[in-house]
Amino acid sequence: MSEFKPELRSLAAGSMPHTDAAAAYQLALSTLDIPTWPQLPRRSFLENMYVQYSERFPGVTIGNEQIYIDREQDLDPELELLYVAYLRNDLEYAAISIDYAAGLHYFLEIVEDHPPIVKGQVTGPVSWGLTVADQNRRPVLYDDVLAEAVAKHLRLKATWMEQELRKLSPQTIIFVDEPYMSSFGSAFVSLDRDQVIGAMEEVFAGIEGLKGVHCCGNTDWSLLLSTSVDILSLDAYQYADALALYPDEVGEFLARGGTIAWGIVPASTQAHEETVDSLWERLHQVLALFTDKGFHQDDLLSSALIMPSCGCGSLPIQTAARVLELTGELATALQERYGQESDRK
């Protein structure tokens, strides 16, 4: 695991409600500690989190704000191109064009002061493979041929993105966003544990820097904690009690240097009802779920990042601004309090 001191810094999930990359970037820059390139799903359907990483996937068809894989095509030539690119680590094959990620390209051009760390994100193989379906609406993750291709495709995307972000900063965080993991184990998702871990590890293997995973719902946290992930990001505003059901796994994760990104600021209109003080109190209630099970608060805080519970792409711009402002202000307040305490020890 890369050496990393979280220092209660603030960051965001990625998606923003703006259509202008500069406005989204300026909002994040003015409020958060760790720069993150903004995904802009309202700018174009191509920036939908599933479409955004679909370029050059075999059989992909996009039109009328829909995406599907045309399984009636002969996919062998395109699959061969993908596998050759994978074996050769051909990152140009995996490049994400400006039409699909205006915020990323703006970020790559505008960031010039070489921040100590930057963050990017890619949709995870479980969520991508269960959301993107063929022409018969069968998710591609249930297709034996395409399921393996999904993970390799997304691995290349993550590696290309990390390579580009390293031109800005020597240290990177790449989050693998897995909202669909909240359905793992339900009657609606027929995947076994090994299949999920294998797909995620394939993507992680392409990331040299810090590897994060974000799930904005409840899930089998023991599964995610059993992977090689460095940063676990969760909606701590609603689901911290579920993570607390896995004290052994959390303890092992922290012992190996893992970081928890506490999504304690609600990425919803509830943000207008919260203050830094109310969120401070809520975070301490969350941490108490773990200290009651033998964890030390200092250990939890020393391995913590602060972020919104989820992305802000579906929110009004005013609400997104409130979410990010609260996130930054809460992180600053925590840094001032616990940073001073640490200095006295």
Secondary structure, 3 states (H helix, E strand, C coil): CCCCCCCCCECCCCECCCCCHHHHHHHHHHHCCCCECCECCCCCHHHCCCCCCCCCCCCEEEECCEEEECCCCCCHHHHHHHHHHHHHCCCCCCCCCCCCCHHHHHHHHHCCCCCCEEEEEEECHHHHHHHCEECCCCEHHHCHHHHHHHHHHHHHHHHHHHHHHCCCCCEEEEEEECHHHHHCCCCCCCCCHHHHHHHHHHHHCCCCCEEEEEECCCCCHHHHHCCCCCEEEECHHHHHHHHCCCHHHHHHHHHCCCEEEEEEECCCHHHHHCCHHHHHHHHHHHHHHHHCCCCCHHHHHHCEEEEECCCCCCCCHHHHHHHHHHHHHHHHHHHHHHHHHHHHC
